Amino acid sequence: MNINSRIGIYPGTFDPITFGHIDIIKRACKIVDRLIIGVAENINKHTTFDTKLRTSMAKNEIKRLGIDVNVVSFNGLLVKFAKEQNASVIIRGLRAVSDFDYEFQMSWVNYKLLPEIETVFLPASEDAQFISSSFVKEIARLGESVSKFVPVGVQKELIDLNRIRSEE
Ligand code: PNS
């Protein structure tokens, strides 16, 4: 890897990874030399899947796509993780207007913490405008297919999860 290579971090909860995330990953690969997916561990929201499973679902998708992207879980501040990985860019996907406020605040905080790392926003593709992990989990919990929103491996995890829940 060239010393001037541009390394990008695509951070998120990925609870679970969806076609919306995959759309951003594919497009982010075009603007950085190396992409690292950062799966956040200690976020202040409850996750359905633990870090290990969220990371392995993302890794499986990267493998299936056959792209050269690393998937790494991280704890603590995103900018600290980005610096450790020698990244100069944080990539975030933006869906419609609802994401704007939160994303702008987050990019501002990250810029204040570490100005040498820039946030780049990629607009979600038309097909992925309204996919969210929360919607996917709700649809799956209510027994409907989520094949339009998540890959097969993730569909299986959601089916298993809901089977376990219904047996409890
Ligand atoms: O997929 P998400 O839930 O929108 O991702 C949010 C995430 C994980 C990128 C964000 O919560 C994060 O960066 N967490 C790490 C802690 C941190 O750096 N917080 C300060 C910036 S808000």
Residues whose N, C-alpha, C, O or C-beta is under 5 A from the ligand:
A	BS01	PNS	P11 G12 T13 F14 A40 G76 L77 L78 V79 M106 V109
